[in-house]
Amino acid sequence: MCGVHYVPTMYVDSSTVTANGKTYTRHLLRESYRKNGKVKHRTIANISKASRQEIEAIRLALRHKGDLQQLGSLKADVTLGQGVSVGAVWTVYQTARQLGIVAALGSTRQGKLALWQTIARVIDQGSRLSAVRLAGDHAACDVLDLGAFDEDDLYENLDWLCTNQAAIEDRLAGANKQRIEPADKGKAASTGQLFLYDVTSAYLEGECNELAAFGYNRDGKKGKRQIVIGLLCNDRGKPLSIEAFRGNTTDPATFASQVHKAANRFGGSEVTFVGDRGMIKSHQIDDLAGHGFHYITAITKPQIERLLREDVLQLELFDQEVAEVSTDEGVRYVLRRNPIRAGEVAATRQDKMRSVREELNRQNTYLADHPRAHVEVALRKIDQRLQKLRLSAWLVGSASGRELSLVEDAEALAEESKLDGCYVLKTDLGRQAVSKEVVHERYKDLALVEWAFRSSKTVHLEARPIYVRRESRTRGHVFVVMLAYLIIAELARRWQELDTTVEEAIKALSTICATKVLVKGVVRCIQIPRPRLGLQQLLDAARISLPDALPSKGVVVTTKKKLPERRTKH
C-alpha cells in the first residue's frame, strides 16, 4: 500500500432498530479514514433530528461533492414518482411478526413466499395468479426481502406449506403457549387445557379437486362437490390447527385426528374437548377416555325426550336458570331453556303456519274459480306443504264441500313446543372440577369457532373459490386461510374502538404509497410520506409505525400467464 494515498470519505450512516413494538431510526454523519494500514470510522455529528429531506440533501451533496456546480444544476434532473403501495402490506406484515407468524414460517425463500400468500389473502382475496399481480402493486418484495416469483412458485409453495404445516403450527402454539390473558385464567384453572373443535364444508365450482366429493353441504349448494374443514382452537377461540378432509367425511370421522393432535402436540395432563352434538358421540367419548381426556357436548332432541321418558330428566328443571342432573355412571347433564331462542322457534312456527294459510287461500280461490278442479288434488298439495314444513304433527288440512280449512291439534302442539329453546349439555367433568355454570359457558365458547369459520369463508377472507386441484395444494390453501384469519382477528381486536371494519381499514391503508426520488432517471431512495390523520389513527390503534424509507430491491414481479393472451384464445 506504500505510495497509495487514502482520501478520507464522509458519509451518512443510518440504522433502524425495533424495541417494545416501536421502531427507532438514527442518522450519523461519519468519516472513514486509514490509520496504521487499517480503515477506521469516526462520528462527526448526530443528525437524527434533521428532517428526511435534509438528510437526503446531505447524502446527495456527499455523492456529488466532486462537482458541486453540477449538483446545483440538478433540479431539472431530480424527479419524484409514485411508488408502490406500502401501508397495507407493512401493517399486515408487522402484525404477523408480532403474532409469531413470521418466525414460525421461517426466513427461507419458501417461508417468505408463504408469508406473502398469507398477507395477500388479508389484503385482497384471490388466486395465486392475482397474488402475483398484487405483489407488483404493493411493496411485497421490499418489505419481505423477497426475490422475483411467479404463480408457479406460489403453487409449489402450497405443497411446501402442506408438508411443513405441523411444524409451523407447533412453533406458533409454542410462541403463544405462555400468553394467557387475565380474563382467561379462570378458564384454564377450571377445565385444564380446553380445546374447541368444529367442522364446516366449502363447496367447489369445478370437479377435478382431489378432495372433492358429495356430502352434507352446509352452504346449501345442491349438486356441488365440497371439501370438509376441521378447525381446532384453544379456549379463547384462537386457531391452533386446521385440516382438510374429503367432502364425504362425516363430522365424527374427523374427530380422531384432533384427539391425536391434542395428545401428541398441544395437550397437557388435563385436556377437555368441546364439540357440538353431531361431533362427540359414544365412539368419540370412548376415544377421549382412552387418552384420559374429558368432553363437553350437547345431546339431540330425541335423546332429551328419551331421558324425560326414563325420568332421568324432569321438564320442570328447564324452568331454572341452569340446572344439572348427575348419573351413577359419572355423567352430568346441564339443562337450560333459552327464552329468546324459545321465542324465535315459536315465531318461526307461526311464520310457517302463515305460509300454509296463504297456500290454502290460493287453493280455495282456485277451486271457486274452476268448478271442474278436484278437491282431493288441492288437499294433497296442502298436506305436502305441511309435511315439507314439518307441521303435520299438530296441523291437518281438511275439506268441507269445496272449501279447505286447517285443523289445529292443541294437545299435539303443546307436546311439540314443550322443548322450545331447551338444550341439554353432557360432560364427564366432576362437580369438584367445574360448576354447571362453567360447563355452560365453555360450551357457548363454540360460537368463537363458528365466527372463525364465518370470517374465513364469507366475511373477509373468502376461502372460496378454491383455485387448486391437488390434495396437497388444497391443504396448503386452507392453512393459508387459517394464518390470515389469525391476523384479521388480531386487527379486529385492535381496531374494535374505531368505526371501521378490517376490510375497510386495509383498503384505506393501501392508499399509502411510497415516493420514489429519481436523479437522472435512477431511483436514489424511496420515502414513505406522513399519513393523513385518519390513516395515522389506524396505525396507532394497530400499534404499527411506518418507517421513514424502504430499501428498493428493484424486483419486478410478473405472471407467466398474460391476460391478453388468454383473451385471444377465447
C-alpha positions as CSV (number, residue, x, y, z in Angstrom):
1,M,0.0,0.0,0.0
2,C,3.1,2.3,0.0
3,G,2.6,5.3,-2.2
4,V,-1.2,4.9,-2.2
5,H,-2.9,8.0,-0.8
6,Y,-6.1,7.1,1.1
7,V,-8.6,10.0,0.9
8,P,-10.9,10.3,4.0
9,T,-14.6,9.7,2.9
10,M,-17.6,11.3,4.6
11,Y,-20.9,9.5,4.5
12,V,-24.3,9.3,6.3
13,D,-24.8,6.1,8.4
14,S,-28.5,5.2,9.1
15,S,-29.7,2.4,11.3
16,T,-33.2,1.3,12.3
17,V,-34.0,-0.9,15.3
18,T,-37.3,-2.2,16.8
19,A,-37.8,-2.5,20.5
20,N,-41.0,-3.0,22.5
21,G,-43.1,-2.7,19.4
22,K,-41.6,0.7,18.4
23,T,-39.2,1.5,15.6
24,Y,-36.3,3.9,16.1
25,T,-34.1,5.3,13.3
26,R,-30.8,7.2,13.9
27,H,-28.6,9.1,11.4
28,L,-24.9,9.8,11.9
29,L,-22.6,11.9,9.8
30,R,-19.4,9.8,9.8
31,E,-16.0,9.7,8.2
32,S,-13.8,6.7,7.2
33,Y,-10.0,7.1,7.2
34,R,-6.9,4.9,7.3
35,K,-4.6,4.6,10.4
36,N,-1.7,2.2,10.6
37,G,-2.8,0.4,7.5
38,K,-6.4,-0.2,8.8
39,V,-9.6,1.6,7.9
40,K,-11.2,3.4,10.8
41,H,-14.5,5.2,11.3
42,R,-15.4,8.2,13.4
43,T,-18.6,10.1,14.1
44,I,-18.6,13.7,13.2
45,A,-22.2,14.6,14.1
46,N,-25.6,13.1,15.1
47,I,-28.1,14.4,12.5
48,S,-31.0,12.3,13.6
49,K,-33.1,15.4,14.4
50,A,-32.8,16.6,10.8
51,S,-35.8,16.2,8.5
52,R,-35.8,13.4,5.9
53,Q,-35.4,16.0,3.2
54,E,-32.3,17.5,4.9
55,I,-30.7,14.1,5.4
56,E,-31.3,13.2,1.7
57,A,-29.9,16.5,0.7
58,I,-26.7,15.8,2.7
59,R,-26.4,12.4,1.0
60,L,-26.9,13.9,-2.4
61,A,-24.3,16.6,-1.7
62,L,-21.8,14.0,-0.5
63,R,-22.5,11.8,-3.5
64,H,-21.7,14.7,-5.9
65,K,-19.1,16.6,-3.8
66,G,-16.6,16.3,-6.7
67,D,-18.8,18.6,-8.9
68,L,-20.9,20.9,-6.7
69,Q,-21.5,23.2,-9.6
70,Q,-23.3,20.3,-11.4
71,L,-25.1,19.4,-8.2
72,G,-26.6,22.9,-8.1
73,S,-28.0,22.4,-11.5
74,L,-29.6,19.0,-10.9
75,K,-33.0,20.5,-10.2
76,A,-34.2,19.6,-13.7
77,D,-32.7,16.1,-13.3
78,V,-34.4,15.3,-9.9
79,T,-37.9,14.0,-10.2
80,L,-40.4,12.4,-7.9
81,G,-42.5,9.4,-8.8
82,Q,-45.3,7.4,-7.2
83,G,-44.1,4.1,-5.9
84,V,-45.9,1.0,-4.9
85,S,-48.5,0.8,-2.1
86,V,-46.8,0.2,1.3
87,G,-49.3,1.0,4.1
88,A,-51.4,-2.2,4.0
89,V,-48.5,-4.7,3.4
90,W,-46.4,-3.1,6.1
91,T,-49.3,-3.2,8.6
92,V,-50.2,-6.8,7.9
93,Y,-46.5,-7.8,7.9
94,Q,-45.8,-6.2,11.3
95,T,-48.9,-7.7,12.8
96,A,-47.9,-11.2,11.5
97,R,-44.4,-10.6,13.1
98,Q,-45.9,-9.6,16.4
99,L,-48.1,-12.7,16.4
100,G,-45.1,-15.0,15.7
101,I,-46.3,-16.0,12.2
102,V,-43.1,-14.6,10.6
103,A,-40.8,-16.5,12.9
104,A,-43.0,-19.7,12.6
105,L,-42.8,-19.7,8.8
106,G,-39.0,-19.0,8.8
107,S,-36.6,-16.8,6.8
108,T,-36.2,-19.2,3.9
109,R,-37.5,-18.3,0.4
110,Q,-40.4,-20.8,0.9
111,G,-41.2,-19.2,4.3
112,K,-41.3,-15.7,2.7
113,L,-43.5,-16.9,-0.1
114,A,-45.9,-18.5,2.4
115,L,-45.9,-15.2,4.3
116,W,-46.7,-13.3,1.1
117,Q,-49.6,-15.7,0.4
118,T,-50.9,-15.0,3.9
119,I,-50.6,-11.2,3.5
120,A,-52.1,-11.3,0.1
121,R,-55.1,-13.2,1.4
122,V,-55.7,-10.5,4.0
123,I,-55.3,-7.6,1.5
124,D,-57.2,-9.0,-1.5
125,Q,-58.6,-12.5,-1.8
126,G,-58.0,-14.3,-5.0
127,S,-56.0,-16.9,-6.8
128,R,-52.2,-17.4,-6.9
129,L,-52.2,-15.5,-10.2
130,S,-53.8,-12.5,-8.6
131,A,-51.4,-12.7,-5.6
132,V,-48.5,-12.3,-8.1
133,R,-50.1,-9.2,-9.6
134,L,-50.9,-7.9,-6.1
135,A,-47.1,-8.1,-5.3
136,G,-46.5,-5.8,-8.3
137,D,-48.8,-3.2,-6.8
138,H,-47.6,-3.5,-3.2
139,A,-44.1,-3.3,-1.7
140,A,-44.1,-7.1,-1.1
141,C,-40.5,-7.8,-2.2
142,D,-39.1,-4.7,-0.5
143,V,-40.8,-5.4,2.8
144,L,-40.3,-9.2,2.9
145,D,-36.8,-9.0,1.3
146,L,-38.0,-11.4,-1.4
147,G,-36.8,-12.0,-4.9
148,A,-38.9,-12.3,-8.1
149,F,-41.5,-15.1,-8.2
150,D,-44.5,-16.1,-10.4
151,E,-47.7,-18.1,-9.9
152,D,-45.9,-21.5,-10.3
153,D,-43.7,-20.6,-7.4
154,L,-46.8,-19.9,-5.3
155,Y,-48.4,-23.2,-6.3
156,E,-45.3,-25.1,-5.3
157,N,-45.2,-23.1,-2.1
158,L,-48.6,-24.6,-1.2
159,D,-47.0,-28.0,-1.4
160,W,-44.3,-26.8,0.9
161,L,-46.9,-25.5,3.3
162,C,-48.7,-28.8,3.4
163,T,-45.5,-30.7,4.1
164,N,-44.4,-28.4,6.9
165,Q,-47.9,-27.5,8.3
166,A,-47.5,-29.5,11.6
167,A,-44.1,-28.0,12.4
168,I,-45.3,-24.4,11.7
169,E,-48.4,-25.0,13.8
170,D,-46.3,-26.3,16.6
171,R,-44.0,-23.3,16.5
172,L,-47.0,-20.9,16.6
173,A,-48.5,-22.8,19.5
174,G,-45.2,-22.7,21.4
175,A,-44.9,-19.0,20.8
176,N,-48.3,-18.3,22.3
177,K,-48.5,-21.0,25.0
178,Q,-47.5,-18.7,27.8
179,R,-49.8,-15.9,26.7
180,I,-52.9,-16.4,28.9
181,E,-55.0,-13.2,29.3
182,P,-56.1,-12.3,32.8
183,A,-59.7,-12.8,31.9
184,D,-59.0,-16.3,30.7
185,K,-57.1,-17.6,33.7
186,G,-60.3,-18.8,35.3
187,K,-61.0,-21.0,32.3
188,A,-57.6,-22.6,32.5
189,A,-57.9,-23.3,36.2
190,S,-61.4,-24.7,35.8
191,T,-61.2,-27.1,32.9
192,G,-57.4,-27.7,32.5
193,Q,-56.4,-27.3,28.9
194,L,-59.5,-26.8,26.8
195,F,-59.9,-27.3,23.1
196,L,-62.8,-26.1,20.9
197,Y,-63.4,-28.1,17.7
198,D,-65.9,-27.8,14.9
199,V,-66.2,-28.6,11.2
200,T,-67.6,-26.9,8.2
201,S,-67.7,-27.5,4.4
202,A,-66.7,-25.4,1.4
203,Y,-68.2,-26.1,-1.9
204,L,-66.2,-26.3,-5.1
205,E,-67.1,-24.9,-8.6
206,G,-65.0,-27.5,-10.5
207,E,-64.9,-31.2,-10.5
208,C,-61.2,-32.0,-10.5
209,N,-60.2,-31.3,-6.9
210,E,-58.7,-34.5,-5.4
211,L,-60.5,-34.0,-2.1
212,A,-63.8,-33.1,-3.8
213,A,-66.8,-35.3,-3.0
214,F,-70.6,-35.0,-2.5
215,G,-71.6,-34.8,1.2
216,Y,-73.7,-32.9,3.7
217,N,-73.4,-29.4,2.3
218,R,-73.7,-26.7,4.9
219,D,-73.7,-24.0,2.3
220,G,-77.0,-25.1,0.8
221,K,-75.4,-25.6,-2.6
222,K,-77.1,-28.6,-4.1
223,G,-75.2,-30.5,-6.8
224,K,-71.9,-29.1,-5.7
225,R,-68.9,-31.2,-4.6
226,Q,-67.2,-30.0,-1.5
227,I,-64.4,-30.4,1.0
228,V,-64.8,-30.7,4.8
229,I,-62.7,-28.5,7.0
230,G,-62.0,-29.1,10.7
231,L,-60.7,-26.3,12.9
232,L,-59.1,-26.9,16.3
233,C,-59.0,-23.8,18.6
234,N,-57.8,-23.1,22.1
235,D,-60.3,-21.9,24.8
236,R,-60.1,-18.3,23.5
237,G,-61.2,-19.4,20.0
238,K,-57.7,-18.9,18.6
239,P,-57.0,-21.4,15.9
240,L,-54.3,-24.0,16.6
241,S,-54.6,-26.3,13.7
242,I,-56.8,-26.7,10.6
243,E,-57.3,-29.8,8.5
244,A,-59.0,-30.5,5.1
245,F,-60.9,-33.8,4.6
246,R,-62.7,-35.4,1.7
247,G,-66.1,-33.9,1.1
248,N,-68.0,-37.0,2.1
249,T,-66.3,-37.3,5.5
250,T,-68.7,-37.3,8.4
251,D,-68.2,-34.9,11.4
252,P,-67.3,-37.6,13.9
253,A,-64.9,-39.2,11.5
254,T,-62.8,-36.0,11.6
255,F,-62.5,-36.2,15.4
256,A,-59.9,-38.9,15.9
257,S,-57.1,-36.9,14.3
258,Q,-57.9,-33.9,16.6
259,V,-57.6,-36.1,19.7
260,H,-54.2,-37.3,18.3
261,K,-53.0,-33.7,17.9
262,A,-54.1,-32.8,21.4
263,A,-52.4,-35.9,22.9
264,N,-49.1,-35.6,21.0
265,R,-48.7,-31.9,20.1
266,F,-50.8,-29.5,22.0
267,G,-52.1,-31.4,25.1
268,G,-51.2,-31.5,28.8
269,S,-52.2,-33.5,31.8
270,E,-55.8,-32.3,31.8
271,V,-57.5,-31.9,28.4
272,T,-61.2,-31.2,27.7
273,F,-62.7,-31.2,24.2
274,V,-65.8,-29.1,23.5
275,G,-67.8,-30.1,20.4
276,D,-71.4,-29.9,19.3
277,R,-74.0,-32.7,19.3
278,G,-73.0,-34.1,16.0
279,M,-69.3,-34.3,16.8
280,I,-68.8,-36.1,20.1
281,K,-70.8,-39.3,20.2
282,S,-70.3,-42.6,22.1
283,H,-67.3,-43.7,20.0
284,Q,-65.6,-40.4,20.3
285,I,-66.2,-40.3,24.0
286,D,-64.5,-43.7,24.4
287,D,-61.6,-42.4,22.3
288,L,-61.2,-39.4,24.7
289,A,-61.5,-41.7,27.8
290,G,-58.7,-43.8,26.4
291,H,-56.4,-40.8,26.4
292,G,-57.6,-39.6,29.8
293,F,-59.4,-36.6,28.3
294,H,-62.7,-35.1,29.1
295,Y,-65.5,-33.7,27.0
296,I,-68.4,-31.2,26.9
297,T,-71.0,-31.7,24.3
298,A,-74.8,-31.4,23.7
299,I,-77.4,-34.1,23.1
300,T,-80.1,-34.3,20.5
301,K,-83.8,-33.6,21.0
302,P,-84.7,-37.3,20.6
303,Q,-82.1,-38.1,23.3
304,I,-83.7,-35.4,25.6
305,E,-87.1,-36.9,25.1
306,R,-85.8,-40.4,25.9
307,L,-84.2,-39.1,29.1
308,L,-87.6,-37.4,30.0
309,R,-89.5,-40.7,29.4
310,E,-87.0,-42.6,31.6
311,D,-87.3,-39.9,34.3
312,V,-83.6,-39.1,34.3
313,L,-84.6,-35.5,33.5
314,Q,-87.7,-33.7,34.5
315,L,-89.3,-31.0,32.4
316,E,-89.6,-28.5,35.3
317,L,-85.8,-28.4,35.6
318,F,-85.8,-26.3,32.5
319,D,-87.5,-23.5,34.4
320,Q,-84.3,-22.9,36.4
321,E,-81.6,-20.6,35.1
322,V,-79.1,-23.5,34.8
323,A,-79.9,-26.9,36.3
324,E,-78.0,-30.2,36.4
325,V,-78.5,-33.9,36.9
326,S,-75.8,-36.4,37.7
327,T,-75.9,-40.1,37.0
328,D,-74.3,-43.1,38.7
329,E,-72.0,-43.5,35.6
330,G,-70.3,-40.2,36.3
331,V,-72.2,-38.3,33.5
332,R,-73.5,-34.9,34.2
333,Y,-76.4,-33.3,32.3
334,V,-76.6,-29.5,32.4
335,L,-80.0,-28.1,31.4
336,R,-81.3,-24.7,30.3
337,R,-84.1,-23.1,28.5
338,N,-83.2,-20.1,26.4
339,P,-86.3,-17.8,26.4
340,I,-85.0,-15.8,23.4
341,R,-84.5,-19.0,21.4
342,A,-87.9,-20.3,22.5
343,G,-89.5,-17.1,21.2
344,E,-87.6,-17.5,17.9
345,V,-88.8,-21.1,17.5
346,A,-92.4,-20.1,18.2
347,A,-92.2,-17.2,15.8
348,T,-90.8,-19.5,13.1
349,R,-93.6,-21.9,13.6
350,Q,-96.2,-19.2,13.2
351,D,-94.5,-18.0,10.0
352,K,-94.7,-21.5,8.6
353,M,-98.4,-21.7,9.6
354,R,-99.0,-18.3,7.9
355,S,-97.3,-19.6,4.8
356,V,-99.6,-22.7,4.8
357,R,-102.7,-20.5,5.2
358,E,-101.7,-18.4,2.2
359,E,-101.4,-21.5,0.1
360,L,-104.7,-22.7,1.4
361,N,-106.4,-19.4,0.4
362,R,-104.9,-19.7,-3.1
363,Q,-106.3,-23.3,-3.4
364,N,-109.7,-22.2,-2.2
365,T,-109.7,-19.4,-4.7
366,Y,-108.7,-21.8,-7.5
367,L,-111.4,-24.3,-6.5
368,A,-114.0,-21.5,-6.5
369,D,-113.0,-20.2,-10.0
370,H,-112.6,-23.7,-11.5
371,P,-115.7,-25.9,-10.9
372,R,-114.1,-28.9,-12.5
373,A,-111.0,-28.8,-10.3
374,H,-110.6,-31.7,-7.9
375,V,-110.7,-31.0,-4.1
376,E,-108.5,-34.1,-3.5
377,V,-105.7,-32.6,-5.5
378,A,-105.8,-29.3,-3.7
379,L,-106.0,-31.0,-0.3
380,R,-103.0,-33.2,-1.3
381,K,-101.0,-30.0,-2.1
382,I,-101.8,-28.6,1.4
383,D,-100.7,-31.9,3.1
384,Q,-97.5,-31.9,1.1
385,R,-96.8,-28.3,2.2
386,L,-97.5,-29.3,5.9
387,Q,-95.1,-32.2,5.7
388,K,-92.4,-30.2,4.0
389,L,-92.6,-27.5,6.7
390,R,-92.8,-30.2,9.4
391,L,-96.1,-29.0,10.8
392,S,-98.2,-32.2,10.1
393,A,-97.8,-33.4,13.7
394,W,-100.2,-30.8,15.0
395,L,-101.8,-29.1,11.9
396,V,-104.0,-31.0,9.5
397,G,-105.8,-30.0,6.3
398,S,-109.5,-30.9,5.8
399,A,-112.2,-30.3,3.3
400,S,-115.9,-29.4,3.7
401,G,-117.6,-29.4,0.3
402,R,-115.3,-27.5,-2.0
403,E,-113.7,-25.4,0.8
404,L,-110.4,-26.3,2.5
405,S,-109.5,-25.4,6.1
406,L,-106.8,-26.2,8.7
407,V,-107.5,-28.1,11.9
408,E,-105.1,-27.5,14.8
409,D,-104.5,-30.1,17.5
410,A,-103.8,-28.1,20.6
411,E,-102.6,-31.1,22.6
412,A,-100.2,-32.1,19.9
413,L,-98.9,-28.5,19.6
414,A,-98.2,-28.4,23.3
415,E,-96.3,-31.6,23.1
416,E,-94.4,-30.3,20.0
417,S,-93.5,-27.0,21.7
418,K,-92.6,-28.2,25.2
419,L,-88.9,-28.2,24.4
420,D,-88.7,-24.9,22.5
421,G,-85.5,-23.2,23.4
422,C,-84.4,-26.2,25.6
423,Y,-81.0,-27.8,25.3
424,V,-79.0,-30.3,27.4
425,L,-75.2,-30.4,27.7
426,K,-73.4,-33.6,28.6
427,T,-70.0,-33.9,30.3
428,D,-67.8,-36.2,32.4
429,L,-66.1,-33.4,34.3
430,G,-66.8,-33.8,38.0
431,R,-68.5,-31.2,40.2
432,Q,-65.3,-30.6,42.1
433,A,-63.5,-29.7,38.9
434,V,-66.1,-27.3,37.3
435,S,-69.5,-26.0,38.2
436,K,-72.6,-26.3,36.0
437,E,-72.2,-22.6,35.1
438,V,-68.7,-23.2,33.8
439,V,-69.7,-26.2,31.7
440,H,-72.5,-24.0,30.2
441,E,-70.1,-21.1,29.5
442,R,-67.5,-23.3,27.9
443,Y,-70.0,-24.9,25.5
444,K,-71.1,-21.4,24.5
445,D,-67.4,-20.7,23.5
446,L,-68.0,-22.9,20.4
447,A,-69.5,-19.7,18.9
448,L,-65.9,-18.5,18.7
449,V,-65.1,-21.3,16.2
450,E,-68.3,-20.5,14.3
451,W,-67.2,-16.9,14.0
452,A,-63.7,-18.0,12.7
453,F,-65.4,-20.1,10.0
454,R,-67.7,-17.3,9.1
455,S,-64.8,-14.8,8.8
456,S,-62.7,-17.3,6.8
457,K,-65.5,-18.4,4.4
458,T,-67.6,-15.4,3.6
459,V,-67.0,-12.2,5.7
460,H,-63.4,-11.2,4.8
461,L,-61.1,-13.9,3.7
462,E,-63.3,-15.6,1.1
463,A,-61.7,-19.1,1.2
464,R,-63.9,-19.9,-1.8
465,P,-63.5,-20.4,-4.7
466,I,-60.6,-22.8,-4.2
467,Y,-58.4,-22.4,-7.3
468,V,-56.4,-25.6,-6.9
469,R,-56.8,-29.2,-7.7
470,R,-54.2,-31.3,-5.9
471,E,-54.8,-32.5,-2.4
472,S,-51.6,-31.1,-1.0
473,R,-52.3,-27.6,-2.5
474,T,-55.8,-27.7,-1.2
475,R,-54.5,-28.3,2.3
476,G,-51.9,-25.6,1.8
477,H,-54.6,-23.2,0.7
478,V,-56.7,-23.9,3.8
479,F,-53.7,-23.4,6.0
480,V,-53.0,-20.0,4.4
481,V,-56.6,-19.0,5.2
482,M,-56.1,-20.0,8.9
483,L,-52.9,-17.9,9.1
484,A,-54.7,-15.0,7.5
485,Y,-57.6,-15.3,10.0
486,L,-55.1,-15.0,12.9
487,I,-54.1,-11.7,11.5
488,I,-57.5,-10.2,10.8
489,A,-58.8,-11.4,14.2
490,E,-55.9,-9.6,15.9
491,L,-56.5,-6.4,13.8
492,A,-60.2,-6.6,14.6
493,R,-59.4,-6.6,18.3
494,R,-57.0,-3.7,17.9
495,W,-59.5,-1.7,15.8
496,Q,-62.6,-2.5,17.8
497,E,-62.9,1.0,19.2
498,L,-62.8,2.6,15.7
499,D,-65.7,3.0,13.4
500,T,-64.4,0.7,10.7
501,T,-64.2,-2.9,9.6
502,V,-60.9,-4.7,9.0
503,E,-61.6,-4.8,5.2
504,E,-62.3,-1.0,5.1
505,A,-59.2,-0.3,7.1
506,I,-56.9,-2.4,4.9
507,K,-58.2,-0.7,1.8
508,A,-57.6,2.7,3.4
509,L,-54.1,1.8,4.3
510,S,-53.4,0.6,0.8
511,T,-53.6,4.2,-0.3
512,I,-50.3,5.0,1.5
513,C,-47.8,4.8,-1.4
514,A,-44.1,5.3,-1.3
515,T,-42.5,8.2,-3.2
516,K,-39.5,7.5,-5.5
517,V,-36.8,10.1,-5.7
518,L,-35.0,9.8,-9.0
519,V,-31.9,11.5,-10.1
520,K,-31.4,11.4,-13.9
521,G,-33.9,8.6,-14.1
522,V,-32.2,6.4,-11.4
523,V,-34.0,5.7,-8.1
524,R,-31.9,7.0,-5.3
525,C,-34.2,6.5,-2.4
526,I,-37.8,5.5,-1.6
527,Q,-39.5,7.6,1.0
528,I,-42.8,7.0,2.8
529,P,-45.0,10.1,3.3
530,R,-46.6,11.0,6.5
531,P,-50.1,9.5,6.6
532,R,-53.2,11.7,6.9
533,L,-54.9,11.9,10.3
534,G,-57.4,9.0,9.7
535,L,-54.8,6.6,8.5
536,Q,-52.4,7.6,11.4
537,Q,-55.2,6.7,13.8
538,L,-55.5,3.3,12.2
539,L,-51.7,2.8,12.5
540,D,-51.7,4.0,16.1
541,A,-54.6,1.7,17.2
542,A,-52.8,-1.2,15.5
543,R,-49.5,-0.3,17.3
544,I,-47.7,0.0,13.9
545,S,-45.1,2.6,13.0
546,L,-44.3,3.2,9.3
547,P,-40.6,3.5,8.5
548,D,-39.2,6.7,7.0
549,A,-37.9,4.9,4.0
550,L,-37.6,1.4,2.5
551,P,-34.7,-0.1,0.6
552,S,-35.6,-0.6,-3.1
553,K,-34.7,-4.1,-4.3
554,G,-35.8,-3.1,-7.8
555,V,-37.5,-6.5,-8.2
556,V,-40.1,-6.8,-10.9
557,V,-42.8,-9.4,-10.2
558,T,-44.8,-10.6,-13.2
559,T,-47.0,-13.6,-14.0
560,K,-46.3,-16.2,-16.6
561,K,-49.8,-16.1,-17.9
562,K,-50.8,-12.9,-19.6
563,L,-54.4,-11.8,-19.7
564,P,-54.2,-10.5,-23.4
565,E,-53.0,-14.0,-24.5
566,R,-55.8,-15.7,-22.6
567,R,-58.4,-13.3,-24.1
568,T,-57.1,-14.0,-27.6
569,K,-57.6,-17.8,-27.1
570,H,-61.2,-17.3,-26.0
